[in-house]
Amino acid sequence: MTGLTTKAEETRNRILTTALKLFQEKGYEETTLRDIAESAECSLGLIYRYFGRKEDMVMALYEQLANELIANVSALQPLPLADEFERTIMAALESLTPHQDALGALFAAAMNIKSGVAVLGNSTTDIRIKTRNLYRLTVERATNTPRKNQIDALADIFYGIHLATILFWLYDRTANKTATRELVQFTRDCLALIRPILGLPPIAAVLSRLARLASSMINLEEKSHDQNV
């Protein structure tokens, strides 16, 4: 939400923080707007001023996380392709960490394609486009960027890996998420190994096939490769 005064922005953030805490404590489905108003010590009318529905609060979190990732990664200096991928996905996980418990509470709704907050649902298409295009930027600006006709394929694959890694991260019970870090490092090492042979016809064919599968999962209804990130 843009155009808010500093005080209004603080109020909105307080309501959102309160909602996320309640989602964690009571569960997303069980928490009502009235619960949030009482806990935030404000009127139900004030809640509606900033969030028309409970789903809007979750969408605000998704949007916040996407914008933070884009801002943190876009201005960084170029790296080789594998390192660009690792840096971007680790930045994503770092931004998610403060909200881990809330995201865990939202998991059932986020995985339900019929839910208004489904990660792969129609309501989150714009956010997916933003994040997917960030991965396109990381591929395009890499110091060893591949041929142009492979950039979009790699962006789709990277974003698919991004979503799968977040799911792994949510379930990771190892100390300090060691298993997730090892998974990201393993993926980075694999990318470094295959980068020199991406142009070979058999590898290019596999890449194209994998990209089609990733794209079907990502489900970007209005994919825009020119969208600014």
ChimeraX commands (.cxc) that place a marker at each C-alpha (Angstrom):
marker #1 position 0.00,0.00,0.00 radius 0.5
marker #1 position 1.51,3.30,-1.12 radius 0.5
marker #1 position 0.87,6.91,-0.15 radius 0.5
marker #1 position 0.54,6.24,3.58 radius 0.5
marker #1 position 1.78,8.67,6.19 radius 0.5
marker #1 position 4.49,7.47,8.55 radius 0.5
marker #1 position 1.94,6.99,11.33 radius 0.5
marker #1 position -0.43,5.09,9.04 radius 0.5
marker #1 position 2.41,2.87,7.84 radius 0.5
marker #1 position 3.34,2.11,11.45 radius 0.5
marker #1 position -0.28,1.24,12.23 radius 0.5
marker #1 position -0.52,-1.03,9.21 radius 0.5
marker #1 position 2.74,-2.78,10.11 radius 0.5
marker #1 position 1.57,-3.25,13.70 radius 0.5
marker #1 position -1.66,-4.86,12.51 radius 0.5
marker #1 position 0.24,-7.11,10.11 radius 0.5
marker #1 position 2.76,-8.13,12.78 radius 0.5
marker #1 position -0.06,-8.90,15.18 radius 0.5
marker #1 position -1.86,-10.98,12.56 radius 0.5
marker #1 position 1.23,-13.03,11.77 radius 0.5
marker #1 position 1.78,-13.71,15.46 radius 0.5
marker #1 position -1.80,-14.88,15.87 radius 0.5
marker #1 position -1.57,-17.08,12.77 radius 0.5
marker #1 position 1.41,-18.73,14.44 radius 0.5
marker #1 position -0.29,-19.12,17.82 radius 0.5
marker #1 position -3.85,-20.01,16.82 radius 0.5
marker #1 position -3.50,-21.15,13.25 radius 0.5
marker #1 position -4.39,-19.26,10.10 radius 0.5
marker #1 position -7.87,-20.69,9.60 radius 0.5
marker #1 position -8.81,-20.25,13.27 radius 0.5
marker #1 position -7.74,-16.60,13.51 radius 0.5
marker #1 position -10.44,-14.02,12.77 radius 0.5
marker #1 position -10.19,-10.34,11.97 radius 0.5
marker #1 position -11.85,-9.63,15.29 radius 0.5
marker #1 position -9.10,-11.59,17.05 radius 0.5
marker #1 position -6.51,-9.49,15.28 radius 0.5
marker #1 position -8.27,-6.23,16.16 radius 0.5
marker #1 position -8.48,-7.16,19.84 radius 0.5
marker #1 position -4.85,-8.24,20.00 radius 0.5
marker #1 position -3.68,-5.13,18.16 radius 0.5
marker #1 position -5.87,-2.99,20.44 radius 0.5
marker #1 position -7.64,-1.29,17.58 radius 0.5
marker #1 position -11.12,-1.26,16.11 radius 0.5
marker #1 position -12.34,-3.70,13.50 radius 0.5
marker #1 position -13.00,-0.67,11.30 radius 0.5
marker #1 position -9.31,0.23,11.45 radius 0.5
marker #1 position -8.41,-3.29,10.34 radius 0.5
marker #1 position -10.67,-2.92,7.31 radius 0.5
marker #1 position -9.05,0.39,6.50 radius 0.5
marker #1 position -5.79,-1.39,5.68 radius 0.5
marker #1 position -6.83,-4.98,5.01 radius 0.5
marker #1 position -10.19,-5.90,3.54 radius 0.5
marker #1 position -9.71,-9.61,4.23 radius 0.5
marker #1 position -7.46,-11.88,6.20 radius 0.5
marker #1 position -5.99,-13.05,2.90 radius 0.5
marker #1 position -4.82,-9.49,2.22 radius 0.5
marker #1 position -2.53,-9.72,5.24 radius 0.5
marker #1 position -0.85,-12.83,3.89 radius 0.5
marker #1 position -0.53,-11.23,0.46 radius 0.5
marker #1 position 1.09,-8.21,2.13 radius 0.5
marker #1 position 3.67,-10.54,3.68 radius 0.5
marker #1 position 4.36,-12.22,0.33 radius 0.5
marker #1 position 4.73,-8.84,-1.35 radius 0.5
marker #1 position 7.02,-7.56,1.40 radius 0.5
marker #1 position 9.28,-10.60,1.16 radius 0.5
marker #1 position 9.47,-10.39,-2.64 radius 0.5
marker #1 position 10.27,-6.67,-2.59 radius 0.5
marker #1 position 12.95,-7.13,0.07 radius 0.5
marker #1 position 14.63,-9.87,-1.94 radius 0.5
marker #1 position 14.56,-7.80,-5.13 radius 0.5
marker #1 position 15.98,-4.74,-3.37 radius 0.5
marker #1 position 18.72,-6.76,-1.66 radius 0.5
marker #1 position 19.89,-8.62,-4.76 radius 0.5
marker #1 position 19.31,-6.32,-7.75 radius 0.5
marker #1 position 22.05,-3.81,-6.96 radius 0.5
marker #1 position 24.80,-6.35,-6.20 radius 0.5
marker #1 position 27.84,-6.83,-8.40 radius 0.5
marker #1 position 27.71,-9.63,-11.02 radius 0.5
marker #1 position 29.09,-13.06,-10.19 radius 0.5
marker #1 position 29.48,-16.30,-12.17 radius 0.5
marker #1 position 26.16,-18.04,-12.85 radius 0.5
marker #1 position 26.38,-20.64,-10.09 radius 0.5
marker #1 position 27.36,-18.02,-7.53 radius 0.5
marker #1 position 24.57,-15.70,-8.66 radius 0.5
marker #1 position 22.07,-18.50,-8.03 radius 0.5
marker #1 position 23.51,-19.34,-4.61 radius 0.5
marker #1 position 23.60,-15.70,-3.50 radius 0.5
marker #1 position 20.02,-15.06,-4.58 radius 0.5
marker #1 position 18.49,-18.13,-2.98 radius 0.5
marker #1 position 20.42,-17.65,0.26 radius 0.5
marker #1 position 19.22,-14.03,0.38 radius 0.5
marker #1 position 15.67,-15.32,-0.04 radius 0.5
marker #1 position 16.05,-17.77,2.84 radius 0.5
marker #1 position 17.59,-15.07,5.02 radius 0.5
marker #1 position 14.61,-12.79,4.43 radius 0.5
marker #1 position 12.21,-15.64,5.26 radius 0.5
marker #1 position 13.91,-16.59,8.53 radius 0.5
marker #1 position 12.25,-13.97,10.80 radius 0.5
marker #1 position 8.85,-15.18,9.51 radius 0.5
marker #1 position 9.54,-18.91,9.64 radius 0.5
marker #1 position 6.94,-19.74,12.30 radius 0.5
marker #1 position 4.25,-17.64,10.63 radius 0.5
marker #1 position 4.99,-19.24,7.27 radius 0.5
marker #1 position 4.77,-22.66,8.88 radius 0.5
marker #1 position 1.33,-21.76,10.23 radius 0.5
marker #1 position 0.29,-20.66,6.75 radius 0.5
marker #1 position 1.61,-23.78,5.08 radius 0.5
marker #1 position -1.67,-25.67,4.63 radius 0.5
marker #1 position -3.40,-22.66,3.08 radius 0.5
marker #1 position -0.36,-21.76,0.98 radius 0.5
marker #1 position -0.24,-25.27,-0.51 radius 0.5
marker #1 position -3.99,-25.43,-1.20 radius 0.5
marker #1 position -4.46,-24.32,-4.82 radius 0.5
marker #1 position -8.05,-23.29,-4.02 radius 0.5
marker #1 position -6.93,-20.96,-1.22 radius 0.5
marker #1 position -6.75,-17.21,-1.73 radius 0.5
marker #1 position -3.16,-17.28,-0.48 radius 0.5
marker #1 position -1.92,-20.27,-2.49 radius 0.5
marker #1 position 1.73,-19.82,-3.43 radius 0.5
marker #1 position 0.99,-21.15,-6.92 radius 0.5
marker #1 position -2.53,-19.74,-7.16 radius 0.5
marker #1 position -3.91,-17.02,-9.41 radius 0.5
marker #1 position -3.86,-14.40,-6.65 radius 0.5
marker #1 position -0.07,-14.63,-6.33 radius 0.5
marker #1 position 0.78,-14.56,-10.04 radius 0.5
marker #1 position 2.16,-11.01,-9.95 radius 0.5
marker #1 position 4.45,-11.86,-7.03 radius 0.5
marker #1 position 5.70,-14.98,-8.83 radius 0.5
marker #1 position 6.42,-12.89,-11.92 radius 0.5
marker #1 position 8.45,-10.44,-9.84 radius 0.5
marker #1 position 10.57,-13.14,-8.23 radius 0.5
marker #1 position 10.96,-15.20,-11.37 radius 0.5
marker #1 position 12.16,-12.11,-13.23 radius 0.5
marker #1 position 14.70,-11.48,-10.49 radius 0.5
marker #1 position 16.16,-14.87,-11.31 radius 0.5
marker #1 position 16.18,-13.86,-14.98 radius 0.5
marker #1 position 18.20,-10.82,-13.99 radius 0.5
marker #1 position 20.71,-12.95,-12.07 radius 0.5
marker #1 position 21.15,-15.21,-15.12 radius 0.5
marker #1 position 21.37,-12.32,-17.58 radius 0.5
marker #1 position 23.97,-10.36,-15.62 radius 0.5
marker #1 position 26.20,-13.32,-14.67 radius 0.5
marker #1 position 29.81,-12.90,-15.68 radius 0.5
marker #1 position 29.51,-16.15,-17.65 radius 0.5
marker #1 position 25.93,-15.69,-18.83 radius 0.5
marker #1 position 24.74,-18.41,-21.24 radius 0.5
marker #1 position 23.44,-17.86,-24.76 radius 0.5
marker #1 position 20.37,-15.62,-24.99 radius 0.5
marker #1 position 17.96,-18.40,-25.92 radius 0.5
marker #1 position 18.77,-20.18,-22.65 radius 0.5
marker #1 position 18.30,-17.25,-20.28 radius 0.5
marker #1 position 14.55,-17.64,-19.84 radius 0.5
marker #1 position 14.81,-21.41,-19.51 radius 0.5
marker #1 position 17.36,-21.07,-16.72 radius 0.5
marker #1 position 15.25,-18.38,-15.01 radius 0.5
marker #1 position 12.27,-20.76,-14.92 radius 0.5
marker #1 position 14.42,-23.60,-13.60 radius 0.5
marker #1 position 16.05,-21.41,-10.97 radius 0.5
marker #1 position 12.71,-20.15,-9.74 radius 0.5
marker #1 position 11.39,-23.70,-9.60 radius 0.5
marker #1 position 14.42,-24.67,-7.51 radius 0.5
marker #1 position 13.78,-21.58,-5.37 radius 0.5
marker #1 position 10.26,-22.75,-4.51 radius 0.5
marker #1 position 11.36,-26.34,-3.89 radius 0.5
marker #1 position 14.20,-25.17,-1.64 radius 0.5
marker #1 position 11.85,-23.07,0.46 radius 0.5
marker #1 position 9.66,-26.13,0.99 radius 0.5
marker #1 position 12.74,-28.12,2.02 radius 0.5
marker #1 position 13.79,-25.28,4.32 radius 0.5
marker #1 position 10.41,-25.20,6.06 radius 0.5
marker #1 position 10.76,-28.90,6.90 radius 0.5
marker #1 position 14.47,-28.77,7.74 radius 0.5
marker #1 position 14.98,-29.60,11.43 radius 0.5
marker #1 position 18.77,-29.71,11.35 radius 0.5
marker #1 position 20.69,-27.25,13.53 radius 0.5
marker #1 position 20.93,-23.84,11.85 radius 0.5
marker #1 position 19.26,-25.33,8.76 radius 0.5
marker #1 position 22.51,-27.12,7.87 radius 0.5
marker #1 position 20.76,-29.52,5.49 radius 0.5
marker #1 position 19.29,-26.63,3.51 radius 0.5
marker #1 position 22.67,-24.94,3.25 radius 0.5
marker #1 position 24.17,-28.20,2.02 radius 0.5
marker #1 position 21.37,-28.56,-0.55 radius 0.5
marker #1 position 21.98,-25.04,-1.87 radius 0.5
marker #1 position 25.74,-25.66,-1.99 radius 0.5
marker #1 position 25.22,-28.95,-3.82 radius 0.5
marker #1 position 22.98,-27.24,-6.37 radius 0.5
marker #1 position 25.52,-24.46,-6.79 radius 0.5
marker #1 position 28.32,-27.01,-7.40 radius 0.5
marker #1 position 26.19,-28.84,-9.98 radius 0.5
marker #1 position 25.52,-25.58,-11.81 radius 0.5
marker #1 position 29.22,-24.75,-11.85 radius 0.5
marker #1 position 29.97,-28.17,-13.36 radius 0.5
marker #1 position 27.36,-28.00,-16.12 radius 0.5
marker #1 position 27.79,-24.34,-17.06 radius 0.5
marker #1 position 30.64,-25.00,-19.55 radius 0.5
marker #1 position 28.55,-27.60,-21.43 radius 0.5
marker #1 position 25.18,-25.83,-21.52 radius 0.5
marker #1 position 25.63,-25.15,-25.22 radius 0.5
marker #1 position 26.02,-28.82,-26.20 radius 0.5
marker #1 position 22.89,-30.01,-28.06 radius 0.5
marker #1 position 22.06,-32.93,-25.68 radius 0.5
marker #1 position 22.43,-30.69,-22.61 radius 0.5
marker #1 position 20.49,-27.85,-24.25 radius 0.5
marker #1 position 17.67,-30.28,-25.02 radius 0.5
marker #1 position 17.54,-31.48,-21.41 radius 0.5
marker #1 position 17.61,-27.88,-20.20 radius 0.5
marker #1 position 14.69,-26.97,-22.46 radius 0.5
marker #1 position 12.66,-29.96,-21.27 radius 0.5
marker #1 position 13.35,-29.20,-17.61 radius 0.5
marker #1 position 12.40,-25.55,-18.17 radius 0.5
marker #1 position 9.03,-26.58,-19.62 radius 0.5
marker #1 position 8.34,-28.68,-16.55 radius 0.5
marker #1 position 9.38,-25.87,-14.21 radius 0.5
marker #1 position 7.29,-23.36,-16.13 radius 0.5
marker #1 position 4.19,-25.53,-15.87 radius 0.5
marker #1 position 4.66,-25.71,-12.09 radius 0.5
marker #1 position 5.32,-21.99,-11.71 radius 0.5
marker #1 position 2.13,-21.28,-13.69 radius 0.5
marker #1 position 2.78,-17.69,-14.71 radius 0.5
marker #1 position -0.39,-16.78,-16.55 radius 0.5
marker #1 position 0.97,-13.46,-17.77 radius 0.5
marker #1 position 4.69,-14.08,-17.87 radius 0.5
marker #1 position 6.55,-10.86,-18.64 radius 0.5
marker #1 position 10.25,-11.10,-19.37 radius 0.5
marker #1 position 10.53,-7.34,-19.67 radius 0.5
marker #1 position 9.01,-6.49,-16.29 radius 0.5
marker #1 position 11.26,-4.32,-14.18 radius 0.5
marker #1 position 12.49,-5.87,-10.95 radius 0.5
marker link #1:1,2 radius 0.2
marker link #1:2,3 radius 0.2
marker link #1:3,4 radius 0.2
marker link #1:4,5 radius 0.2
marker link #1:5,6 radius 0.2
marker link #1:6,7 radius 0.2
marker link #1:7,8 radius 0.2
marker link #1:8,9 radius 0.2
marker link #1:9,10 radius 0.2
marker link #1:10,11 radius 0.2
marker link #1:11,12 radius 0.2
marker link #1:12,13 radius 0.2
marker link #1:13,14 radius 0.2
marker link #1:14,15 radius 0.2
marker link #1:15,16 radius 0.2
marker link #1:16,17 radius 0.2
marker link #1:17,18 radius 0.2
marker link #1:18,19 radius 0.2
marker link #1:19,20 radius 0.2
marker link #1:20,21 radius 0.2
marker link #1:21,22 radius 0.2
marker link #1:22,23 radius 0.2
marker link #1:23,24 radius 0.2
marker link #1:24,25 radius 0.2
marker link #1:25,26 radius 0.2
marker link #1:26,27 radius 0.2
marker link #1:27,28 radius 0.2
marker link #1:28,29 radius 0.2
marker link #1:29,30 radius 0.2
marker link #1:30,31 radius 0.2
marker link #1:31,32 radius 0.2
marker link #1:32,33 radius 0.2
marker link #1:33,34 radius 0.2
marker link #1:34,35 radius 0.2
marker link #1:35,36 radius 0.2
marker link #1:36,37 radius 0.2
marker link #1:37,38 radius 0.2
marker link #1:38,39 radius 0.2
marker link #1:39,40 radius 0.2
marker link #1:40,41 radius 0.2
marker link #1:41,42 radius 0.2
marker link #1:42,43 radius 0.2
marker link #1:43,44 radius 0.2
marker link #1:44,45 radius 0.2
marker link #1:45,46 radius 0.2
marker link #1:46,47 radius 0.2
marker link #1:47,48 radius 0.2
marker link #1:48,49 radius 0.2
marker link #1:49,50 radius 0.2
marker link #1:50,51 radius 0.2
marker link #1:51,52 radius 0.2
marker link #1:52,53 radius 0.2
marker link #1:53,54 radius 0.2
marker link #1:54,55 radius 0.2
marker link #1:55,56 radius 0.2
marker link #1:56,57 radius 0.2
marker link #1:57,58 radius 0.2
marker link #1:58,59 radius 0.2
marker link #1:59,60 radius 0.2
marker link #1:60,61 radius 0.2
marker link #1:61,62 radius 0.2
marker link #1:62,63 radius 0.2
marker link #1:63,64 radius 0.2
marker link #1:64,65 radius 0.2
marker link #1:65,66 radius 0.2
marker link #1:66,67 radius 0.2
marker link #1:67,68 radius 0.2
marker link #1:68,69 radius 0.2
marker link #1:69,70 radius 0.2
marker link #1:70,71 radius 0.2
marker link #1:71,72 radius 0.2
marker link #1:72,73 radius 0.2
marker link #1:73,74 radius 0.2
marker link #1:74,75 radius 0.2
marker link #1:75,76 radius 0.2
marker link #1:76,77 radius 0.2
marker link #1:77,78 radius 0.2
marker link #1:78,79 radius 0.2
marker link #1:79,80 radius 0.2
marker link #1:80,81 radius 0.2
marker link #1:81,82 radius 0.2
marker link #1:82,83 radius 0.2
marker link #1:83,84 radius 0.2
marker link #1:84,85 radius 0.2
marker link #1:85,86 radius 0.2
marker link #1:86,87 radius 0.2
marker link #1:87,88 radius 0.2
marker link #1:88,89 radius 0.2
marker link #1:89,90 radius 0.2
marker link #1:90,91 radius 0.2
marker link #1:91,92 radius 0.2
marker link #1:92,93 radius 0.2
marker link #1:93,94 radius 0.2
marker link #1:94,95 radius 0.2
marker link #1:95,96 radius 0.2
marker link #1:96,97 radius 0.2
marker link #1:97,98 radius 0.2
marker link #1:98,99 radius 0.2
marker link #1:99,100 radius 0.2
marker link #1:100,101 radius 0.2
marker link #1:101,102 radius 0.2
marker link #1:102,103 radius 0.2
marker link #1:103,104 radius 0.2
marker link #1:104,105 radius 0.2
marker link #1:105,106 radius 0.2
marker link #1:106,107 radius 0.2
marker link #1:107,108 radius 0.2
marker link #1:108,109 radius 0.2
marker link #1:109,110 radius 0.2
marker link #1:110,111 radius 0.2
marker link #1:111,112 radius 0.2
marker link #1:112,113 radius 0.2
marker link #1:113,114 radius 0.2
marker link #1:114,115 radius 0.2
marker link #1:115,116 radius 0.2
marker link #1:116,117 radius 0.2
marker link #1:117,118 radius 0.2
marker link #1:118,119 radius 0.2
marker link #1:119,120 radius 0.2
marker link #1:120,121 radius 0.2
marker link #1:121,122 radius 0.2
marker link #1:122,123 radius 0.2
marker link #1:123,124 radius 0.2
marker link #1:124,125 radius 0.2
marker link #1:125,126 radius 0.2
marker link #1:126,127 radius 0.2
marker link #1:127,128 radius 0.2
marker link #1:128,129 radius 0.2
marker link #1:129,130 radius 0.2
marker link #1:130,131 radius 0.2
marker link #1:131,132 radius 0.2
marker link #1:132,133 radius 0.2
marker link #1:133,134 radius 0.2
marker link #1:134,135 radius 0.2
marker link #1:135,136 radius 0.2
marker link #1:136,137 radius 0.2
marker link #1:137,138 radius 0.2
marker link #1:138,139 radius 0.2
marker link #1:139,140 radius 0.2
marker link #1:140,141 radius 0.2
marker link #1:141,142 radius 0.2
marker link #1:142,143 radius 0.2
marker link #1:143,144 radius 0.2
marker link #1:144,145 radius 0.2
marker link #1:145,146 radius 0.2
marker link #1:146,147 radius 0.2
marker link #1:147,148 radius 0.2
marker link #1:148,149 radius 0.2
marker link #1:149,150 radius 0.2
marker link #1:150,151 radius 0.2
marker link #1:151,152 radius 0.2
marker link #1:152,153 radius 0.2
marker link #1:153,154 radius 0.2
marker link #1:154,155 radius 0.2
marker link #1:155,156 radius 0.2
marker link #1:156,157 radius 0.2
marker link #1:157,158 radius 0.2
marker link #1:158,159 radius 0.2
marker link #1:159,160 radius 0.2
marker link #1:160,161 radius 0.2
marker link #1:161,162 radius 0.2
marker link #1:162,163 radius 0.2
marker link #1:163,164 radius 0.2
marker link #1:164,165 radius 0.2
marker link #1:165,166 radius 0.2
marker link #1:166,167 radius 0.2
marker link #1:167,168 radius 0.2
marker link #1:168,169 radius 0.2
marker link #1:169,170 radius 0.2
marker link #1:170,171 radius 0.2
marker link #1:171,172 radius 0.2
marker link #1:172,173 radius 0.2
marker link #1:173,174 radius 0.2
marker link #1:174,175 radius 0.2
marker link #1:175,176 radius 0.2
marker link #1:176,177 radius 0.2
marker link #1:177,178 radius 0.2
marker link #1:178,179 radius 0.2
marker link #1:179,180 radius 0.2
marker link #1:180,181 radius 0.2
marker link #1:181,182 radius 0.2
marker link #1:182,183 radius 0.2
marker link #1:183,184 radius 0.2
marker link #1:184,185 radius 0.2
marker link #1:185,186 radius 0.2
marker link #1:186,187 radius 0.2
marker link #1:187,188 radius 0.2
marker link #1:188,189 radius 0.2
marker link #1:189,190 radius 0.2
marker link #1:190,191 radius 0.2
marker link #1:191,192 radius 0.2
marker link #1:192,193 radius 0.2
marker link #1:193,194 radius 0.2
marker link #1:194,195 radius 0.2
marker link #1:195,196 radius 0.2
marker link #1:196,197 radius 0.2
marker link #1:197,198 radius 0.2
marker link #1:198,199 radius 0.2
marker link #1:199,200 radius 0.2
marker link #1:200,201 radius 0.2
marker link #1:201,202 radius 0.2
marker link #1:202,203 radius 0.2
marker link #1:203,204 radius 0.2
marker link #1:204,205 radius 0.2
marker link #1:205,206 radius 0.2
marker link #1:206,207 radius 0.2
marker link #1:207,208 radius 0.2
marker link #1:208,209 radius 0.2
marker link #1:209,210 radius 0.2
marker link #1:210,211 radius 0.2
marker link #1:211,212 radius 0.2
marker link #1:212,213 radius 0.2
marker link #1:213,214 radius 0.2
marker link #1:214,215 radius 0.2
marker link #1:215,216 radius 0.2
marker link #1:216,217 radius 0.2
marker link #1:217,218 radius 0.2
marker link #1:218,219 radius 0.2
marker link #1:219,220 radius 0.2
marker link #1:220,221 radius 0.2
marker link #1:221,222 radius 0.2
marker link #1:222,223 radius 0.2
marker link #1:223,224 radius 0.2
marker link #1:224,225 radius 0.2
marker link #1:225,226 radius 0.2
marker link #1:226,227 radius 0.2
marker link #1:227,228 radius 0.2
marker link #1:228,229 radius 0.2
view
